[in-house]
C-alpha cells in the first residue's frame, strides 16, 4: 500500500531525493537535468519524478509550502526507501552580505515553526543537516568556482507575519536568511535515521520594495539545482 500523499510504490523513489517546494520547479529539474524520467506521483500536485543524473538514480519530489506539508512528504519518502533528502528552494535574506541569486549552503535552521515544536513537544532543539550532506554540498559549491555562503537560516510558518525589522534582528545571532521548510526536514531526517541537507537561492533581501529581475533569479536557481545534484554524486557510496 502506498502512502497517503506521495502515492508511489516501493522502488519507484530513488534513495537520493531533491525537494523543491514548487511543482513547477520539480518539473523543471526533471526535464532539464534528469534522463529516463518517470512520473510516480501527481496527487495534490505533489509532483514526483525519478530519473538519472550522471548515472546516479535521483528522484525529485515537490513538498509544497511550509513545514507541515514538507514533513508529511519527508515522512512518506522515508517509508518509500529514500535515504538522502536535500531541499532546494528560495529564501529571503537578512544578512547584508547576501544578494539576489546568491547560493546558501544551510548549516542549521532556527526552528520558528510549529511543526518542529509539535514533534518535539516544546523541547529545545537545534535542527542541523547531516554532516556528510553538508560537506558534499559545500564541496560541490566550491567546485563550481562561483561565490557561495555557508550559514544559518530561520524557518518560519507565516510568510506575512514577520516584518522586515523583526526578521533582520535575527542577523545579530548569525541568521543569514529566512525560509519555510529546513528545520522540519532536518528534524524528521534525524528521527527516522536518514540524511538531509538544504541548498538555497536568495530571492531578495527581506523588506525590498521591488522584485529582482526574473532572469537573474532563474540563473541562481539553475546553479543551485546543478550544485545540489553534483553534491548527490559526491555522496554516492558514502551514505
C-alpha angles and dihedrals in degrees: 000000000000123000119269099255109016094053099196132126125240108279096028093089117067122229089246115061134180114208118207117172094217119073089210090058090049089055091047092053093048094047097041106037111020133075128210093019123191127183116231102170139029099152114133088354089288088140116198128188136176127201140127134277116194088339094309116121107235135174128206115207129183114228101185121223123316140009099287092060095037093052092051091051093046092050092050094046089055089052087054094052105268113155105176122041120187122183115216113188149115131280141191113239126228096172112087090218090070123085133187112288093018117143119239123193105204115233096178142339127233103223106229091150131099098230096068089043091056094047091048096042088232095307114148111252141166111222110210134167124253109276096232090052094046090049093048094048091049091049091050091049091050092048091056090069091224125117117267140167134226118204154099128313132189119231116212138172107213111063095193099035100078115072121217095254093050091048094048090050087071090065091077087065092051100266110146102182146358126240138155114237117032100088094055092043092053092047096048091048092052091047094049097043099246134116128259141176141161136225119188140190117216109237098183146321109279106255096031111146095212135047118247120250108285094225091056092052091047090055090050092050092048091052091047093053094046090049092049092051091048087051090054090052089054089052095054108117094012101081 
